[in-house]
């Protein structure tokens, strides 16, 4: 099982590479390199700078209060959002612990995701993600990354949840698809990694053309390299550059019980690409 990814470049570099032109908040600016991002953590996510709902934006634009009339690609902002989508209608935010991913094939129709798919899409920036393979010595992590080492963007959906008069909780999920042929020996699913040419289309909250969005998903990148890495990745509290050191095949250097699949881990350690178990209970979740 897998449930981690990496983002090892500073937020300022992310902002420059991905065209973020809104000022960065201090909490985003201070966000450090991460080598073991896990569900329920707050991580940088790129969104359209205009966070009004689509319906509100249309009303205000029609009344002459909108800016720019919706023309041109949306401006971008970088914020910290919690990994694990909490739908606005949820009674308890802990539902997000099991909604860390959504199947790209059905997200547009699922109650938990369809509103976000229609107008609250985001880019989840990463420079690699982990998957595990079963080996004689235990579960072995592999770091999956672009051949040139550059960051890329998962296709994400975000939501805003509020209880009473408290502050809003903004969360996200990552879309998944069938794994590329070169990765199927590790897992049958992988995140949707958008082509940079589709970033504007994906972020634009005014674009709810299902065919255009599906086409962007179909054009998702599939050219990735893998590296056999340190088994300390298996514990989410470990987070440092040593996790990415290449680990040659050989006897296990940690007890087999340390892997997420064998340790009886809490939901925070669930697979990034494993289906949400909630789907079978409420019918509102998703399955991978």
Buried (B, 14 or more C-beta within 10 A) or exposed (E): BBBBBBBBBBBBEBBEBBBBEBEBBEEBEEBEBBBBBBBBBBBBBBBBBBBBBBEEBBEBBEEEEBEEEBEEEBBBBBBBBBBBBBBEEBEEBEBBBBBBBBBBBEBBEBEBBBBBBBBBBBBBBBBBBBBBBEEEBBBBBBBBBBEEEEBBBBBBBBBBBEEEEEEEBBBBBBBBBBBBEEBEEBBEBBBBBBBBEBBBBBBBBBBBEEEEBEEBBEEBBBEBBBBBBBBBBBBBEBBEEEBBEEBEEEEBEBEBEBBBBBBEBEBBBBBBBBBBEBBEEEEBBBBB
